[in-house]
Amino acid sequence: MARIVFLVEEFSMKEMLRGFLPRLFPEWKEGPQWLCIRHEGKNDLLKSIPRKLKTWKEPGIRFVILHDQDQEDCKKLKAKLQQLCTESGRSDTLIRIPCRELESWYLGDLAAVEKGLKVSGLVGLQYNKKFRAPDALNEPDEELARVVKHYTKKSYSKTAGSRAISPQLHPERNQSHSFRVFVKGLKNLNKRSQKP
């Protein structure tokens, strides 16, 4: 299998991959099969993409870029990232954009949040309109922080939250469309990477 390199914008996204990928692909081991390189935010990631894609010479290597949408237009953002990849000779790079932020993926699976953070009473909220379509929330990180604070009186931490929630995520029940698209893309990439 060719190694897959994830280029992400922040540490919480790296922690999400560390927790979730072994659940999705139990045979994947960090290091031999995949590697995650985190950056210090979006600007650092954007500067790094051409450099990494042009100079990485490992045979068969595949790249995945994860970049939050935030307030940007999703199609324009993806086109900008795709252009960077194409200009760097890696047009086959998988680009996935959490809509709007990584926390949308967590809000799409409140059972995972409940189990990971040891909070009772969240699963029933999944039927509320906003949690049935978490990608439409403007500030999912703030929404998740509010929910956690309401049920636990504790503050939500992005990194610790990612560490706790990501191993509990279930793609089949997740209400985030962008999360399901991410998983589908990874499964397709995994199939292609296993071909000689």
C-alpha positions as CSV (number, residue, x, y, z in Angstrom):
1,M,0.0,0.0,0.0
2,A,1.2,3.5,-0.9
3,R,1.6,5.8,2.0
4,I,-1.0,8.6,2.5
5,V,0.1,12.0,3.8
6,F,-2.4,14.3,5.3
7,L,-1.7,18.0,5.3
8,V,-3.9,19.7,7.9
9,E,-4.2,23.2,9.3
10,E,-4.2,22.6,13.1
11,F,-3.3,20.2,15.9
12,S,-7.0,19.3,16.7
13,M,-7.4,18.0,13.1
14,K,-4.3,15.9,13.5
15,E,-5.7,14.5,16.7
16,M,-9.0,13.7,15.0
17,L,-7.2,11.7,12.4
18,R,-5.2,9.8,15.0
19,G,-8.4,8.8,16.8
20,F,-10.6,8.2,13.8
21,L,-8.4,6.5,11.1
22,P,-7.8,3.3,13.1
23,R,-11.5,2.9,13.5
24,L,-12.1,3.4,9.8
25,F,-9.1,1.3,8.7
26,P,-7.9,-1.0,11.5
27,E,-5.0,-2.2,9.3
28,W,-3.6,1.4,9.0
29,K,-0.7,2.1,11.2
30,E,0.5,5.7,11.7
31,G,4.0,5.9,10.1
32,P,4.0,3.1,7.7
33,Q,0.6,3.6,6.0
34,W,-0.2,7.2,6.9
35,L,1.4,10.4,8.1
36,C,-0.1,13.7,9.3
37,I,1.6,17.0,9.0
38,R,-0.1,19.8,10.9
39,H,0.4,23.4,10.3
40,E,0.0,26.7,12.2
41,G,-3.2,27.7,10.6
42,K,-4.5,28.2,7.1
43,N,-1.8,30.6,5.9
44,D,0.9,28.2,6.9
45,L,-0.9,25.3,5.2
46,L,-1.4,27.2,2.0
47,K,2.3,28.2,1.8
48,S,3.3,24.6,2.6
49,I,1.2,22.8,0.0
50,P,3.3,23.6,-3.1
51,R,6.6,23.0,-1.3
52,K,5.5,19.6,0.1
53,L,3.8,18.4,-3.1
54,K,6.7,19.4,-5.4
55,T,9.5,18.0,-3.3
56,W,8.1,14.8,-1.8
57,K,9.7,12.0,-3.9
58,E,8.5,8.9,-2.1
59,P,7.2,6.4,-4.7
60,G,3.4,6.0,-4.9
61,I,2.8,8.7,-2.2
62,R,-0.8,10.1,-2.0
63,F,-1.8,13.4,-0.4
64,V,-5.0,14.5,1.4
65,I,-5.6,18.1,2.3
66,L,-8.0,19.1,5.0
67,H,-8.9,22.7,5.2
68,D,-11.8,24.3,7.2
69,Q,-14.3,26.2,5.1
70,D,-15.0,28.8,7.8
71,Q,-16.7,31.8,6.1
72,E,-15.2,31.1,2.6
73,D,-17.2,30.0,-0.4
74,C,-16.7,26.2,-0.5
75,K,-16.4,25.9,-4.3
76,K,-14.0,28.8,-4.6
77,L,-11.8,27.5,-1.8
78,K,-11.7,24.0,-3.2
79,A,-10.8,25.4,-6.7
80,K,-8.0,27.5,-5.1
81,L,-6.6,24.4,-3.4
82,Q,-7.0,22.3,-6.5
83,Q,-5.1,24.9,-8.5
84,L,-2.2,24.8,-6.0
85,C,-2.1,21.0,-6.3
86,T,-2.2,21.0,-10.1
87,E,0.5,23.6,-10.3
88,S,2.6,21.4,-8.0
89,G,2.2,18.4,-10.2
90,R,-0.2,16.6,-7.9
91,S,-3.7,17.0,-9.4
92,D,-4.7,13.6,-7.9
93,T,-4.5,15.1,-4.3
94,L,-7.7,14.5,-2.3
95,I,-9.1,17.8,-1.0
96,R,-11.7,17.8,1.7
97,I,-13.3,20.7,3.4
98,P,-15.1,20.4,6.7
99,C,-18.1,22.7,6.5
100,R,-17.6,25.1,8.3
101,E,-15.2,23.6,10.9
102,L,-14.0,20.3,12.2
103,E,-16.6,20.6,15.1
104,S,-19.4,20.2,12.5
105,W,-18.2,16.6,12.1
106,Y,-18.6,16.1,15.9
107,L,-22.0,17.8,16.1
108,G,-23.1,15.4,13.3
109,D,-22.5,12.5,15.8
110,L,-23.7,13.6,19.2
111,A,-23.5,10.0,20.4
112,A,-19.7,10.1,19.8
113,V,-19.6,13.5,21.7
114,E,-21.6,12.0,24.6
115,K,-19.4,8.9,24.8
116,G,-16.1,10.6,24.2
117,L,-16.7,13.5,26.6
118,K,-18.7,11.4,29.1
119,V,-21.7,13.7,28.9
120,S,-25.2,12.4,29.4
121,G,-28.2,13.6,27.4
122,L,-26.7,14.7,24.1
123,V,-28.0,11.9,21.8
124,G,-31.6,13.1,21.9
125,L,-30.4,16.5,20.6
126,Q,-29.4,14.9,17.3
127,Y,-33.1,15.2,16.2
128,N,-33.1,19.0,16.6
129,K,-33.0,20.7,13.2
130,K,-29.6,22.3,13.7
131,F,-27.9,19.0,14.6
132,R,-29.5,17.2,11.7
133,A,-27.6,19.5,9.3
134,P,-24.5,20.6,11.3
135,D,-22.7,21.8,8.2
136,A,-25.1,24.7,8.0
137,L,-24.1,26.1,11.4
138,N,-22.0,29.3,11.1
139,E,-19.8,28.6,14.2
140,P,-19.9,24.9,15.1
141,D,-17.0,25.2,17.5
142,E,-19.0,27.7,19.6
143,E,-22.1,25.6,19.3
144,L,-20.3,22.6,20.6
145,A,-18.7,24.6,23.4
146,R,-22.2,25.8,24.4
147,V,-23.6,22.3,24.5
148,V,-20.7,20.9,26.5
149,K,-20.9,23.8,28.9
150,H,-24.6,23.4,29.4
151,Y,-24.4,19.7,30.1
152,T,-21.2,19.6,32.1
153,K,-20.4,23.1,33.3
154,K,-16.9,22.5,31.8
155,S,-15.2,24.3,28.9
156,Y,-14.6,22.6,25.6
157,S,-11.0,22.3,24.4
158,K,-10.5,21.7,20.7
159,T,-7.5,19.4,21.1
160,A,-8.7,17.4,24.1
161,G,-12.2,17.2,22.5
162,S,-10.7,15.8,19.3
163,R,-8.7,13.3,21.2
164,A,-11.8,12.1,23.1
165,I,-14.5,12.3,20.4
166,S,-12.8,11.1,17.2
167,P,-12.3,7.4,18.2
168,Q,-16.1,7.3,18.8
169,L,-17.2,8.7,15.4
170,H,-19.4,6.4,13.3
171,P,-19.7,7.4,9.6
172,E,-23.0,5.6,9.1
173,R,-24.8,7.7,11.7
174,N,-23.0,11.0,11.2
175,Q,-25.3,13.8,10.1
176,S,-22.5,15.9,8.6
177,H,-22.6,15.7,4.8
178,S,-19.0,16.9,4.6
179,F,-17.8,14.2,7.0
180,R,-19.5,11.5,4.9
181,V,-17.9,12.9,1.8
182,F,-14.5,12.8,3.6
183,V,-15.0,9.2,4.5
184,K,-16.1,8.2,1.0
185,G,-13.0,9.9,-0.5
186,L,-10.7,8.2,2.0
187,K,-12.2,4.8,1.2
188,N,-11.8,5.4,-2.6
189,L,-8.2,6.6,-2.0
190,N,-7.5,3.5,0.1
191,K,-8.7,1.2,-2.7
192,R,-6.5,3.0,-5.3
193,S,-3.5,3.0,-2.9
194,Q,-3.7,-0.8,-2.6
195,K,-3.4,-1.4,-6.4
196,P,0.1,-2.3,-7.6
